Structures are given as C-alpha cells and as structure tokens.
C-alpha cells in the first residue's frame, strides 16, 4: 500500500486520467473529490462490497431452480411403450 500525506487542495494522480483531491480535512473526517472518466466506476468500499454480494446472490440459482431446470432438461423415456 502506498501511503501519502496531502493537505487540503492537494491531489494524487492514478494513471493518466484519475485525480483524487483532498477537499477538506476536519478531525478524523476527510472529504475527497474524485475526477475520473465516465467509464471508470467509483464507489465507496462498503457500497462496492454490497454491490458485489448482491450480484453474487442474483447470479446464484436456488436449489429448487436447479432441480426444476434439470427436470425440464431430462430426456423423455422413449423405450417405454
């Protein structure tokens, strides 16, 4: 982890197109401004983790759904007549 010291009004560059600026430091609260291209997603870490978990849950089928799909895909028994 890179650790930097910055004062209000000072910035840090990430790559060529992301700029993080310290807007205000008051006690243990720091306000940051982030300039990034529209195609770069910027989230607070806790929000990002919640989004990942929600996506994982949405993409994970329930056991009932798996059984229902397996039943639909079963080949009909063509030998019994």
GROMACS elastic network, one bead per residue, 0.5 to 0.9 nm:
[ bonds ]
;  ai    aj funct       b0    kb
    4    12     6  0.87183   500
    6     9     6  0.82364   500
    6    10     6  0.57990   500
    6    11     6  0.71297   500
    6    12     6  0.82609   500
    6    21     6  0.86998   500
    6    22     6  0.70156   500
    7    10     6  0.55262   500
    7    11     6  0.84015   500
    7    22     6  0.65038   500
    7    23     6  0.84302   500
    7    24     6  0.80971   500
    7    25     6  0.77164   500
    8    11     6  0.84589   500
    8    21     6  0.76718   500
    8    23     6  0.51726   500
    8    24     6  0.52112   500
    8    25     6  0.65087   500
    8    31     6  0.89181   500
    9    21     6  0.63057   500
    9    22     6  0.55261   500
    9    23     6  0.56498   500
    9    24     6  0.76869   500
   10    20     6  0.85396   500
   10    21     6  0.57046   500
   10    22     6  0.58103   500
   10    23     6  0.79897   500
   11    19     6  0.65284   500
   11    20     6  0.53946   500
   11    22     6  0.62352   500
   12    18     6  0.83774   500
   12    19     6  0.57747   500
   12    20     6  0.51935   500
   12    21     6  0.64140   500
   12    22     6  0.86374   500
   13    16     6  0.70615   500
   13    17     6  0.74960   500
   13    18     6  0.58049   500
   13    20     6  0.64270   500
   13    21     6  0.88031   500
   14    17     6  0.68697   500
   14    18     6  0.50454   500
   14    19     6  0.62523   500
   14    20     6  0.77987   500
   15    18     6  0.62567   500
   15    19     6  0.85740   500
   16    19     6  0.84611   500
   17    35     6  0.77963   500
   17    36     6  0.61101   500
   17    37     6  0.68998   500
   18    34     6  0.71528   500
   18    35     6  0.55793   500
   18    37     6  0.73501   500
   18    40     6  0.88094   500
   19    33     6  0.80544   500
   19    34     6  0.57746   500
   19    35     6  0.50867   500
   19    36     6  0.66890   500
   20    32     6  0.66311   500
   20    33     6  0.56846   500
   20    35     6  0.64538   500
   20    36     6  0.86836   500
   21    31     6  0.85936   500
   21    32     6  0.55961   500
   21    33     6  0.50166   500
   21    34     6  0.63956   500
   21    35     6  0.83230   500
   22    25     6  0.74350   500
   22    30     6  0.72305   500
   22    31     6  0.61641   500
   22    33     6  0.63990   500
   22    34     6  0.89772   500
   23    30     6  0.76292   500
   23    31     6  0.53413   500
   23    32     6  0.53512   500
   23    33     6  0.62938   500
   24    29     6  0.82163   500
   24    30     6  0.58241   500
   24    31     6  0.50648   500
   24    32     6  0.72044   500
   25    28     6  0.74273   500
   25    29     6  0.59925   500
   25    31     6  0.63853   500
   25    32     6  0.89344   500
   26    29     6  0.53786   500
   26    30     6  0.63871   500
   26    31     6  0.84705   500
   27    30     6  0.79037   500
   34    42     6  0.82203   500
   36    39     6  0.80941   500
   36    40     6  0.62657   500
   36    41     6  0.82951   500
   36    42     6  0.80358   500
   37    40     6  0.55310   500
   37    41     6  0.84960   500
   38    41     6  0.72914   500
   42    48     6  0.86021   500
   43    46     6  0.81085   500
   43    47     6  0.62072   500
   43    48     6  0.56706   500
   44    47     6  0.53426   500
   44    48     6  0.61689   500
   44    49     6  0.87557   500
   45    48     6  0.50071   500
   45    49     6  0.61860   500
   45    50     6  0.86542   500
   46    49     6  0.51901   500
   46    50     6  0.62911   500
   46    51     6  0.87117   500
   47    50     6  0.50988   500
   47    51     6  0.62027   500
   47    52     6  0.86687   500
   48    51     6  0.51071   500
   48    52     6  0.62383   500
   48    53     6  0.87164   500
   49    52     6  0.50840   500
   49    53     6  0.62405   500
   49    54     6  0.86344   500
   50    53     6  0.51316   500
   50    54     6  0.61096   500
   50    55     6  0.85573   500
   51    54     6  0.50939   500
   51    55     6  0.60835   500
   51    56     6  0.85064   500
   52    55     6  0.51469   500
   52    56     6  0.60995   500
   52    57     6  0.86076   500
   53    56     6  0.50033   500
   53    57     6  0.61027   500
   53    58     6  0.85517   500
   54    57     6  0.51084   500
   54    58     6  0.61061   500
   54    59     6  0.85822   500
   55    58     6  0.50854   500
   55    59     6  0.61209   500
   55    60     6  0.86303   500
   56    59     6  0.51975   500
   56    60     6  0.62076   500
   57    60     6  0.52213   500
   57    61     6  0.80315   500
   58    61     6  0.74815   500
   61    64     6  0.81204   500
   61    65     6  0.60658   500
   61    66     6  0.65867   500
   62    65     6  0.51706   500
   62    66     6  0.64304   500
   62    67     6  0.87941   500
   63    66     6  0.51179   500
   63    67     6  0.62679   500
   63    68     6  0.86151   500
   64    67     6  0.51319   500
   64    68     6  0.60874   500
   64    69     6  0.85856   500
   65    68     6  0.50479   500
   65    69     6  0.61306   500
   65    70     6  0.85295   500
   66    69     6  0.51808   500
   66    70     6  0.61041   500
   66    71     6  0.86004   500
   67    70     6  0.50274   500
   67    71     6  0.61218   500
   67    72     6  0.86238   500
   68    71     6  0.51419   500
   68    72     6  0.62851   500
   68    73     6  0.87433   500
   69    72     6  0.50362   500
   69    73     6  0.62246   500
   69    74     6  0.87136   500
   70    73     6  0.51087   500
   70    74     6  0.62099   500
   71    74     6  0.52606   500
   71    75     6  0.88006   500
   72    75     6  0.83788   500
   74    77     6  0.88891   500
   75    78     6  0.84121   500
   77    80     6  0.62382   500
   78    81     6  0.74606   500
